[in-house]
Amino acid sequence: MREVGVDAFAADLVDGAFVIDVRESDEYTAGHVPGALSTPLSALGAVLGELPGGRPVYVICASGNRSAWAAEHLAALGVDAVSVAGGTASWAGTGRPLVRGRAAHAT
């Protein structure tokens, strides 16, 4: 399973990285990385066909635990998945913006 820090993730996000947030919908609504699509762990299997091929899929959660599990699971299924170390907490801790509001889903 690959993992990147928030600085590398931020640079890739500027370049149009595809990112899914595997937290629950209420966590996502409270504040998420701009452009992240809500995909709770319980729905991960349902979106496999919707994930882009040929490019990395960045996976983020609150602290990096759920995203590491999800990225490992996705990688085992052939997805080029990358977990964001430290998750949304680390992102916000560096002063980067969070978007609040309704969930945008990956499906």
Secondary structure as GFF3:
##gff-version 3
##sequence-region A 1 107
A	DSSP	beta_strand	2	4	.	.	.	ID=ss1
A	DSSP	alpha_helix	6	14	.	.	.	ID=ss2
A	DSSP	beta_strand	18	21	.	.	.	ID=ss3
A	DSSP	alpha_helix	25	30	.	.	.	ID=ss4
A	DSSP	beta_strand	37	38	.	.	.	ID=ss5
A	DSSP	three_ten_helix	41	50	.	.	.	ID=ss6
A	DSSP	beta_strand	57	60	.	.	.	ID=ss7
A	DSSP	alpha_helix	65	76	.	.	.	ID=ss8
A	DSSP	beta_strand	81	84	.	.	.	ID=ss9
A	DSSP	alpha_helix	87	93	.	.	.	ID=ss10
###
